[in-house]
Amino acid sequence: MNQVIEDILKLRDYHWRINNIAVETDLDPELPNVMADYFQMQQVILNIVLNAEQSMTKSARERHVNKSPAGWWERSGHFFF
């Protein structure tokens, strides 16, 4: 899963830089392997990231994204996933 998330981050990096969106990573290196289709998981993660981007670009608040194994959420202008 970490590799899928890292690949999505690389894909969206330019968009985040030009829209002043900061991204921090906090992935668990000890996550167990899962049996899943890489491209389907990539699409799921990309959809979640795009939803977060849309919410942030509509908000005048500070835009900050944090990704961690705990999940995805927004708190006081920050989006966590």
Stockholm file with secondary structure:
# STOCKHOLM 1.0

chainA/1-81         MNQVIEDILKLRDYHWRINNIAVETDLDPELPNVMADYFQMQQVILNIVLNAEQSMTKSARERHVNKSPAGWWERSGHFFF
#=GR chainA/1-81 SS CHHHHHHHHHHHHHHHHHTTCEEEECCCTTCCCCCCCHHHHHHHHHHHHHHHHHHHHHCCSCCEEEEBTTBCEEETTEEEC
#=GC SS_cons        CHHHHHHHHHHHHHHHHHTTCEEEECCCTTCCCCCCCHHHHHHHHHHHHHHHHHHHHHCCSCCEEEEBTTBCEEETTEEEC
//
